[in-house]
Amino acid sequence: MKIKVLENVYIPLQDGTKLASKIWMPQAAMQTPVPAILEYIPYRKRDFKAVRDDQIHGYFAEHGYAGVRVDLRGSGDSEGILRDEYLRQELDDGLEVLKWLAGQPWCSGDVGIIGISWGGFNGLQLAALQPPELKAVITVASSDDRYADDVHYMGGSLLTDNLSWASTMFAYNSCPPDPRLAGEKWKQMWLERLEGSGLWLKKWLEHQRRDDYWKHASVCEDYSAVKCPVFAVSGWADGYTNTVFRLMEQLRVPRKGLIGPWGHKYPHMGGPGPVIDFLNECVRWWDKWLKDIDTGVQDDPMIRAWMKDTVSPISDRRPGRWVGEKEWPAKDINEKRLNLLYGELGPEDGEQSHAVLSIQSPLSVGLFAGKWCSYSETTDLPSDQREEDGGSLIFDTLPLKEDLEILGSPRLEVELSSNKPVATIAARISDVAPNGRATRVTYGVLNLTHRHSHENPEELEEGRKYRITIEMNDVAQKFPAGNQLRLSISSSYWPLAWPSPEPARLKIFLENSRLVLPERAPKPSDELLRDLGRPGEGRKLSTTLLVPSHREWEVKHNLATNEVMLHVTNNDPTYRLDDINWTMQKDVTEKYFYKNNNYDTLRGEVTSKRLFRRDEWEAYTLTRTILTSSRTHFRIRATLDAYEEDTRIFSKTWDETIPRDLL
């Protein structure tokens, strides 16, 4: 189908602000209107997401839809200021965008929303507001709970991805619009953004409990508000798999879930593991719910998941097979309970141990954990867990006599005590091969002051026994006969999670502790699942590579000074979009540091550079954020500098202190 592309169309809002959009549509749409597919995000349609957007929305246009990419208020080429994520202003703007799209002469009046990460979040959030134009949603790598299952906190513990993500948006918010589109007002727009966007990390650290700030726009507050069909997608290497299972259980609308081996990418783009023809899956969904064409989507299983097979932790392959469940929770998934023995995991009906074990982990446990949210680079995936297990309590099964497969959320039920009022526990499950290599399968982290509630945490009483439950991330995993399943318990997991204010020693009472696994037997129906195909070559914008990408993940331990640093380099390729003669550069460095295993020396630092160039004109920004902590406070120091060619046109610094709240 022949299509046309509208490079920039401004969508007017009631308050006079104009949002910038790019639209792909069939050439005949004015004569034969088509449904619209909206993606509504802050990641700059003009440059950083241009190649990806053209592939996705061009594909939709070629299959009879208008693909529409809109920059949020204050991002990309849109007017205004972006002050935080998922604000009511953002959602109100989105409602206006939906109404505007439905009213265009080329639109049939029906609209769908697609998005990954931010766009997956606000797709669900807009659906919960029930706009009449919105008929279906595809949400990829998103969450229904902004506090408990997002980049900010996990189990009531502060994730360092909170720092990393805040720094990402700090850099994005500092970028100028393209002067070719914005005209003479481009610089004024840029200065307003630089001054007005603020330090988001400070806002997020001021809300360490699950308060009204996080409840806002968390769809889990009222699942019944979502009235349109939802297709939820994620990948096991991503941070957002649990949402798929909760949505399948809680929503009462037509819904499907898909979880592959991928990281934080669309499934036709993402590794590790096999990619699929995801854009075709999207069109099947849109055809059903926006055009009332029977494409068979309702015959698909409610949940389709990639059952991971055993693999080396250093491999970039993720072997496995697809399995399907027609409902969730699945009735034939059984709980397999294993007792914690002295260094072993035994059957529930076997012996019990009366032993009491203790653990006070070194800060090195977690250096090889990878990122909370992997972008499917081999550098940011967890390494061999033997690097971590030396500072953990470990419990192994005997070599398995037959294959064991699990699907769902394992949980650790444990009785423990702490010698400190604030303490953390981390639990990991690994697949241990006969040669000893240990591949992490899933994990969970819990701030023990949040053992009963994320809204009302409570201090621990020294020496008092508590029965607590750690819910680990959902997973699908095969443990083959001959391998062992390992449970590892530590009292810290740095730098994935920020540690408690001071080292705590945990005592684990084995007699009342067990691991519970969601065991699933293979089904003949799994062999009959429809082939998801492979992505085609697709559309390609003309680009010129100027500098290749550069990524490193390096752990350094200076034995002379006992200083330890995790150093991450994440530089995207520098390239030019040939059609608009627009060059962009994105360089990021992250450093996580401690010395002498001293909690007061913990430090996270992220620096970013964003550059844009056309002919002799150039603009770039430099951002730097440093997070440190004492036993009572977090401290943020940040700088933002913006340059037009060789002249610094803006500079601002922050030095903020936020009290710790049982964190």
N, C-alpha and C positions, 0 to 999 in steps of 0.2 A: 504494500500500500504506500503510495506516495505521500510524503509529509512535508510540512513547512515548520520552520522554527522561528519564533518571535524572541529575539535575543533579550529584550528588556521591555517589560510592560509594567507600568506602575498601577498598583491597586489602591484606590483612595479609601481612607478610613474616615469615620464620622468626625474625628477631632482634627482633620486636615492633614494628618500624617500619610505619607505614601510608602507602601511596601513594594519592593522591587521583585518582579517575578520573571521567570523564563518559561516559555510555553512551547511544547511540541504538539502538533495536532495533524490529523489527516487533512490533506489539501481540500477535501470535499466537506469539511466539517461545517462550513457556513451554510451549505445546502442541506446537509444531512447531519444534524447535531449529534454529538457523542458524549458519553459520560466523561467526567474529569477525574483524574487521579492526582491528589495533592500530596506533596512532601514539603513540610513546613519546619525549617531548621535554621540555625545561626551560622552554618559553616560555609557561607560565601559561594553562591552559585556561579559567580563570575570567574573564579580561579581555582581554589583548592578542591572543590568538588565538581568542577566543570566536566572533566573526562568521564567520571563515574555517572554524573547526572545525564549526560548525553546518551550513554549506553542504556540506562534504565528507562528514562522517559521517552527517548527516541524509540525504544522497543515497544512501549505502550502505544505510542502514536501509530507505529506500523501495524499494530493489531487492533486499531479502531477506538483508541482513547485519546484524550487530551492530557498529556503529562505536564504537570505544573509544579515548578520548584519556586518556593517563596522564601526569601530571606526574612527572618524575624525582625521586628522593630529594633533598630540600632545595630543591625549586623549587615555585612556585605554592602549592598547598594541601597538598602532601605533607610529611610529617615528615622530620627528618634534615637533613644538611648536604651540599651539592653542592660538592665540593672540586676538581674538574677534569673535563675531558671524557673520556668513554669509558673510565673506570676499570673495573677488574675488578668492583668493587662494583656499578656501573651495569649491567654485563652479567649478573651473578648475579641482581640484582633483576629484570632483564628475563626471565630464564629462569623465575623464580618467577611473574611476571605471566602468562606464556604458559601455564604449568601451571594457574594459577588460572582463567584464561579458559576453557580447554578443559574444566575440571571444573564449570562453571556449568550449571544445568539448562536455560538458554536457548541454550546453545552446542552445536553438533553435535560438538565435539571438534577441529575443524579451524580453524586460525588463519592469517591472512596478516598481514604487516607492510607498512605504507606510511609513507613519510616523505620530507621534503625537507630537505637540509642535515643537521643533527644526526640527525634521524630516518632519513635515508637512509643515513648512516654506520652507526648502530647496528643498522639492519635487516640490512645485510650482515654486520656483526660477529656478531649473534645467529645468523644463518643458518650461519656458519662453526662455531658450537658445536653444530650439528645437534640442536636440541631436537625431539623427535618430534611435538610439536603444530604446528610451523611447516611449512606446506605450500607457501608462495609468498611472494615479496617484490616490492614495487615501490619502487625506490630512485631518488630524484630529486635531482639536484644534489649528489652525494656523491663520495667518493673511496675508492679501495682502498689508497692510500698516504698515510699521515698526514704524512709528512715532505715527500716530493718533489712532492706535488700537492694541497696543502691551503692554507689561508689563512695559514699560518705562514712557509713558505719556498718559493722557486721557483728551481730551478737552483742551490741552495745559497746563494742571496741571501735576506736578510731582507725579507719583504714588510711594508709599513706597514699592510696590512690585519691583520697580526698585532697591532699596537697597537690598531687600530680594533675588531677582534673581541674582544680581551681587555677593552677598555673596555665593550663591549656586555654581556659576561657579568658584568663588575664591577657594572654597573648592575642587571642582572636579578637577580643573587644578593643584592642589597641590599634587594629588595622584600619586604614582609610578606605573609603569607597573609591571606585575607579573614576578619576576626573572626567574621562570621556563620557560617562553616563551621568554623573552628578552635575557636571558643568561647573560654573564659577563658584558655587556654594560648597564644593567638595571639601575644601580645607576647613571651613567653619563646621561642617558635619564631623570631620575628623577630630577637631579640637573639643567639640562637645562630648564625643565619645570618650576621649582620653580623660577628660575631667569628671565625667558623670557616671561611668560604669561601676567604679568602686572596687573594693577589695572583697571579693566573694568569699574567700577563705575565712575572713573574720566573721562574716554572717553565719557561715556553717558551723564554726567552732563555738559560736554563742548559743547554739542549740544542740546540746550534748545528750538531751533526752528526746524521746518521741513526743514532742509537744505539738501544738496547733500549727506551727510552722511546717512540720513534716507531714502532718495529716492533710493539709491543704494539697489537693491534686493527687492524693494517694487513692487510687481507685478501690483499694481493698476496704476503704471506709464504707462503701456501699456498692457492692458488685451489681445489685439489681438496677442501678442507674444506667448501666450499659444495655442498650436495647437492640443494637445492630450486630450482625455476624462478625466474628473475630477470628482471624488466622494468626496464631502466635508462634514465633519462630526463634530459635536460639541455637547455640553450639556448646558442646561440653568444655571447650577451652575458653569460653566466654565467662563473664561474671553474672550473667542474667538468666540462667537456665531454670531456676526455681519458679519464676513467674509463669512459665508455660504450664506447669503442673497445677499451680493454684488457680489459674484462669480456667483450665479445663474442669476443675472440681467445682468452682464457685459460680461461674457464669451460667445463665439460663437462656442463652441464645445459641443459634447455630455456631459451632466453634470447632476448630481443628488446631492441633499442636504438632510442631515439627522440631526435633532436636537432632542436629547432626554433630560431626566431630569438630566443627569449625571454631575459630576464635571470633573476635568482635568485628565481623564483616558480613556483608550479604552472602548468602550461601552459594551464589554463582561465582563469587570472588575469593572466598575464604579458604584458607588452610587452617590447621593441618587436616589431612584426610581428603577423601574424594569430594569434589565440588559437584553440584547438581544443576540441572536446567531450571533454576529458581524462577527466572522471569516467566517461563512457561507456566509454572505453578501459580504465579501471581495472576496471569491472564485467565487461567481456569477459575480462580476465585472471583475475579472481577466479572467474567462472563456470566457466572451464576447469579451473583448478587446485584450487578448493575445492569445486566441485559436479559436476565431471566432465561439463560440458555442452560440446558441440562448438561453439565460437563462431568458429572460423576463425582464431584467433590463431596457430596453428602454420603457417598458410599465408601469413602476413605476412612481408615481408622481414626478415632478421635485423637490418639497420640501415636505418632510414628517417630521412633528413636533409633539412633545408631548404637547398637550393642558393641561396645569397644572390646577388642580382643587384646590379649597380652602383648606388650611391646616394650622395647627398651626405652628408658626415659630420654635418651639422647637422640632418638629417631624422630624424623619429621614426617613419618608415616603414621596413620592411625587406622590399622586394619580393623575389620569388624563386619557387621551385617545389619540390615534393617529389621526391626521388630515393630509390631503394631498392637495397640490395645483399643478396643471398640468403646471403652468407657474408662473414666478415671474418677476415683480410685478403682483399679482393676481388682475384681473379686478374687482372682486366682493367684494373686501375689501374697505369699505367706511370710510371716515374720520368723526369721531364723535367729535364735538367741544363743549367744556364746558367752560363757562365764569368763571373767578375768581371773587368771591364775598367776602364779609367780612366773612371769615371762612368757606365759602361754595363753592361748584362747582355747577353751574347751567347751563341749556341748552342754546345753542347759541342764540336761538330766544326768550329767556326770559329776565329778567331784567339785567341791567349792574350796576356796582358799581363805583362811582366816588371817592372811598376811596383811600388813600395812606397809605400803611403799611410799616414798616421798620423792619429790622432784622440785628442784629450783634450777631452771634451765639457764644456760648462758645465752647472751644476746645473739650468738651466732646461729641459733636455731631459727631458720626462716630466710637466711641469706640465699638459699637455693630453692626458695618456694615459687619463684616467678612472680608475675603481677597478679593481683586480684582479678583484673580484667585483661586477659591476653589478647593482643592484636594478631595472634597466630604467627608471630615471628618465633623461630626456634630459640631466640635469645630470651624471650620473656615467659617461656614455659618452665614448669618445675623440673629440676635436675634429679639425679639419682638421690633418693631419700636417705641413703646411708650417710650422706654428708650431714643430715639433720638428726639422725637417730641417736648419735652419740650423746646428745644433750637431752634425750627424751626417755621416758619409760616405754618399752616396747613389749608387745604381746603378740606372739605368732601362733597360728594354727599349725598342726602337723601338716606335712605335705598332703594336699588334697587327694583323696582316692578317686574322686570323680569331679567333673566340671561343676563349677558353681557360678550361677549368673544372678545378678541383682539388677533391679530397676526401681528407682525411687530414692527416698531419703533415708540413709542409715542414721541411726542415732546411738549415742552413748549415754547410758544411764549409770551414773556413778555417785558414790558416797565419798565425800571429801571434807577436809578442813583446811584452813589457811592460817598462817601466822601474821597476816596483814589484813587491814580492813578493806583494801581494794586489791583485787588479784584477777588474773586472766588465766584461762585454760584453753589450749588448742588441741584438737584431736584430728589425726590423719589416718586414713586407710590406704595401704599400699599393696600392690601386687608384687610379691617377691618370687623371682625366678630361681631355678635350681642353682644358678651361678651366683646368687646373692644379690643381684641388682634389684633395686626397689623403685617401682614406678608409682607415684602418687595417683590415687584413683579419685578421692574426694576428701574433704576436710570441713571442719567447723571451728569457729572461734567464739568464745563467750566471755564477756566481762562479768565476773561472778556477782558483782553488785546488781546486775540486771537479771539475776536468776529467776525472778518472779515476774518482772515487768520492765519494759523499756521506758515507761512513763514515770514510774516511781521506784528508782533503784534504792537499794538498802545496803549499808555497810555490812561486812562480814564480822562476826564475833570471833576473836582469836581462839582457835582450838575447838570451836563448835562444829559438829558434824552437820553437813547439808547434803540432801539428795538433789542432784541437779540432772538436767537432760540437755545434751548438746545435739541439736539437729544439724546434720551435715548436709552439704549441697546434694541435690538430686543427681543421680548418675545412672548410667547403664553400663555394666562391666561384666565381662566373662573372666573368671579365674580358672585356668585350665588345670586338669588333674596333674599332680606333680609340683605345682606351684604352692606357695603359702600366702595366706592373707595376714597382713600385719596391721595392728592398731598401734599408733604412736601417740603419746600424750606429753605435752610440754607446757611450761608455765609462761612462755612468751613465744611470739612468732614474728619477730622483727626482720625486715621492715615491712612485711605485708600489713601488719597491724601495729599501731603504736603501743608500747608496753604500758603497764600500770605504773603509778608514780614511783614505786620502789620495788626491788626484787621481793617476791613472795615465795615461800616454800609451801607446797601443797602436799598433803597426805592423802593417799588414795586407799580406801578401805575395800579390799577386793571382795569380801564376802557379799557385799550388797551392790556389786558393780557388774554391768554386762553390756555387751555390744549387740544391737538389734539390726539385722540385715533384711531388706525387702527382697526375698528370694523369688525368682521367676523361672519357671521351667520353660524350655523352648517349645514353640507351638508349630504344628504343621502349617498354620495359616501364614506364618512369617515368610515361608517360601513362596507364597502366592502374591506378595505385595507388588504393586505396580512399579515399574522401572521409572525412576525420577530423571533419567537421561543425563546428558552432559551439556553444558552451556555451549552455544554456538560462538562463532568468532565475534559477532556483534559489531556495533558501530564504533568508529575510532576517530576522535578529533585529531587534527593534525598538530603534533607537538614536536619540539626539538629539545632533546636532552642536553643539558649544559653541565651538570654535575650529578654523578650517580648517588644513590642513597648510601648511607653509612650507619650501621647499627652495631652496637657492642653491648655486652652485659658482663662486667668484669668485677670480680671480688678481689680486693686487695687487703692483705693483713701484714702490716709492718711489725715484724717480730721485735725490732729494736725498741719501738715506742709503744707497742701493743695498741696501735690504732687500726681500726677496721673500717673499710669503705666499700660499699657497693656503688659502682660507677656505671651509669647507663647513658649511652649515646644513641639518639634516635633522630637522625637527620634524613628527611625525605629527599628524593631527587629534586634538584633545581632544574626547572624546564620552562620552555616558552610555549604559550598557546599561540600558534602561528597566525590563526585567522584574525586575532585581535592584537597581535604583537604585544603580549602581556607576559612578563616573566615573574615567577614567584619562587621564593625560597623559604623553607621552614627547617630550622635547626633547634634541637632540644637536647639538653644535658640534665640528668638527674643524679644527685649524690646523696647517699644515706650513710651516716657516720656514727661511730661511737668509739670510746677509748677506755681501756682497762675494765671493760664490762660494767662501766659506770652509767647508770640510768640518767644522771644529770648531764651527760655529755651527748645525748642523742640529738641528732641534727638531720633534717632533710632540706635539700636545696634543689630548686629547679630554675634553670635559666633557658630563655627562649629568644630566638630571633625570627622575625617575619619581615620579608623584603619583597618589594614590588618594583618593577622597572618597565619603562617603555621608552625606547630610543635613549635620549640623554637624561630623561627624568627618572628619579629614583626616590623611593620613600621606604623607611624601615623602622622597626621598633625593637627595643631590647627590654625584656622583663626579667626580673629576678625575684624569687620568693624563698625565704629561709624560715623554717619552722623549728623551734627548739622548745624544751620544756624543763621545768623544775618540778619538785614534788607538789607544788601548789598551783602552778600556772603554765599556760602555753604562751609563747612569745612569737609574734610574726614580724619579720622585717622584710620589706618589699620595695623595689624600685621600678619605675617605668620611665623610659626615655624614648622619645620619638624624633626622627630625623627626616627632613626633606633635603635630599642630596647631602651636602656636608654640614648643614646647619641643624642644630638641635632646636626644635620648635616647641618641645614640651618636656618637662621633667617633674617627677613627683616621687616622694618617698613616704613610707608608712613605717611606724614602729608601734605595734599594738600588743597589749597583754590581756589574756582572757583567763579567768579562774578555771581550774579543773573542777568538774562536777562528778565526783565518783568515777573518774575516767583515768 
